[in-house]
Each structure stands twice: as structure tokens, then as C-alpha cells.
């Protein structure tokens, strides 16, 4: 996927995090900070919509 993206503004957060892993080592500070910012929206969605997500799982599994 990184071959198809030419501009830095078009990168996803996962591709930007991968850029912190260099040939000679990893830049742990920016890597950890960007991974934390990538996780925050997922945690917020699950925190506020967790009950609806969990209650919808059995409803979708019922056949008929």
C-alpha cells in the first residue's frame, strides 16, 4: 500500500506509525505517542457504544 501512496497527507495512521521503524532502530517516543493517538478513537467508540455492540451480537446470530 505504501507504493501506491505518494503524498504524506494521504497516509493512514498505520503507515505513519510504520515510518518510525527505521533500518537502524526504532524511535520509541514518537512510535508510542502515535500508537496511543491511534487507539484513542477505538476506545472511545467501544466505551460509549459497547452495550449496543454486545447486545447486537446475539441478535445477529439468531437464524430466522
Residue frames relative to the residue before (quaternion, step in Angstrom):
aa qw qx qy qz dx dy dz
X 1.0000 0.0000 0.0000 0.0000 0.00 0.00 0.00
X 0.6396 0.5373 -0.3456 0.4276 3.59 1.03 -0.63
X 0.5753 0.5779 -0.3835 0.4337 3.60 1.20 -0.35
X 0.6945 0.4892 -0.2742 0.4507 3.58 1.03 -0.77
X 0.6855 0.4553 -0.2798 0.4944 3.59 1.12 -0.57
X 0.1833 -0.8192 0.5375 0.0799 3.55 -0.63 1.11
X 0.7502 0.3734 -0.2146 0.5017 3.60 1.02 -0.69
X 0.5358 -0.6359 0.4478 0.3287 3.55 -1.14 0.58
X 0.6209 0.5501 -0.3517 0.4338 3.61 1.13 -0.44
X 0.6664 0.5093 -0.2993 0.4548 3.59 1.21 -0.35
X 0.5050 0.6735 -0.4178 0.3418 3.59 1.24 -0.13
X 0.4157 -0.6588 0.5604 0.2815 3.53 -1.19 0.62
X 0.6744 -0.4979 0.3440 0.4229 3.57 -1.24 0.28
X 0.6260 0.5419 -0.3450 0.4420 3.59 1.05 -0.67
X 0.6613 0.4904 -0.3088 0.4763 3.58 1.00 -0.75
X 0.6357 0.5169 -0.3307 0.4684 3.58 1.06 -0.69
X 0.6331 0.5109 -0.3311 0.4780 3.59 1.03 -0.73
X 0.6365 0.5398 -0.3259 0.4441 3.59 0.99 -0.78
X 0.5981 0.5813 -0.3559 0.4216 3.60 1.13 -0.57
X 0.6294 0.5415 -0.3408 0.4409 3.60 1.15 -0.46
X 0.6172 0.5019 -0.3526 0.4927 3.58 1.25 -0.14
X 0.1012 -0.8436 0.5272 0.0145 3.54 -0.17 1.28
X 0.7017 -0.4581 0.3484 0.4199 3.53 -1.37 0.02
X 0.7684 0.3651 -0.1830 0.4927 3.57 0.99 -0.83
X 0.7936 -0.1796 0.1159 0.5697 3.59 1.18 -0.05
X 0.4990 -0.6434 0.4932 0.3064 3.50 -1.34 -0.09
X 0.3460 -0.6850 0.5974 0.2327 3.51 -1.19 0.64
X 0.2439 -0.8475 0.4551 0.1228 3.55 0.08 1.34
X 0.6196 0.5667 -0.3554 0.4106 3.61 0.99 -0.68
X 0.7314 0.3958 -0.2477 0.4970 3.62 0.65 -1.03
X 0.6049 0.5632 -0.3541 0.4377 3.58 1.10 -0.67
X 0.6858 0.4736 -0.2779 0.4776 3.57 0.91 -0.92
X 0.6540 0.5157 -0.3172 0.4537 3.58 0.95 -0.83
X 0.6961 0.4586 -0.2889 0.4709 3.59 0.86 -0.86
X 0.6235 0.5186 -0.3480 0.4702 3.61 1.05 -0.61
X 0.6257 0.5294 -0.3328 0.4665 3.58 1.06 -0.72
X 0.6742 0.4792 -0.2957 0.4779 3.58 0.93 -0.86
X 0.6340 0.5242 -0.3379 0.4572 3.60 1.10 -0.54
X 0.6852 0.4911 -0.2804 0.4591 3.59 1.09 -0.67
X 0.5551 0.6580 -0.3871 0.3301 3.61 1.06 -0.68
X 0.6861 0.4639 -0.3326 0.4510 3.70 0.72 -0.79
X 0.6263 0.5335 -0.3414 0.4546 3.59 1.03 -0.71
X 0.6663 0.4977 -0.3002 0.4671 3.57 0.95 -0.86
X 0.6479 0.5180 -0.3239 0.4550 3.59 0.98 -0.77
X 0.6548 0.5019 -0.3185 0.4668 3.59 0.92 -0.84
X 0.6895 0.4681 -0.2967 0.4663 3.58 0.86 -0.88
X 0.6213 0.5483 -0.3475 0.4389 3.60 1.05 -0.69
X 0.7666 0.3808 -0.2047 0.4747 3.57 0.82 -0.97
X 0.7848 0.2983 -0.1610 0.5188 3.60 1.06 -0.62
X 0.3268 0.7925 -0.4688 0.2131 3.59 1.25 0.21
X 0.6617 0.5106 -0.3141 0.4504 3.57 0.91 -0.88
X 0.6674 0.4872 -0.3043 0.4740 3.60 0.97 -0.81
X 0.6423 0.5244 -0.3289 0.4519 3.59 1.00 -0.76
X 0.6934 0.4725 -0.2790 0.4671 3.56 0.88 -0.94
X 0.6747 0.4804 -0.3097 0.4670 3.62 0.96 -0.72
X 0.6544 0.5210 -0.3162 0.4476 3.59 1.13 -0.49
X 0.5501 0.6322 -0.3976 0.3737 3.59 1.15 -0.41
X 0.7065 0.4233 -0.2961 0.4837 3.65 0.75 -0.84
X 0.6172 0.5542 -0.3562 0.4302 3.60 1.05 -0.65
X 0.6897 0.4665 -0.2817 0.4768 3.57 1.04 -0.67
X 0.6523 0.5314 -0.3116 0.4416 3.57 1.21 -0.42
X 0.5715 0.5961 -0.3842 0.4127 3.60 1.22 -0.33
X 0.2739 -0.7722 0.5551 0.1433 3.54 -0.80 1.03
X 0.8026 0.3356 -0.2357 0.4332 3.52 -0.95 0.92
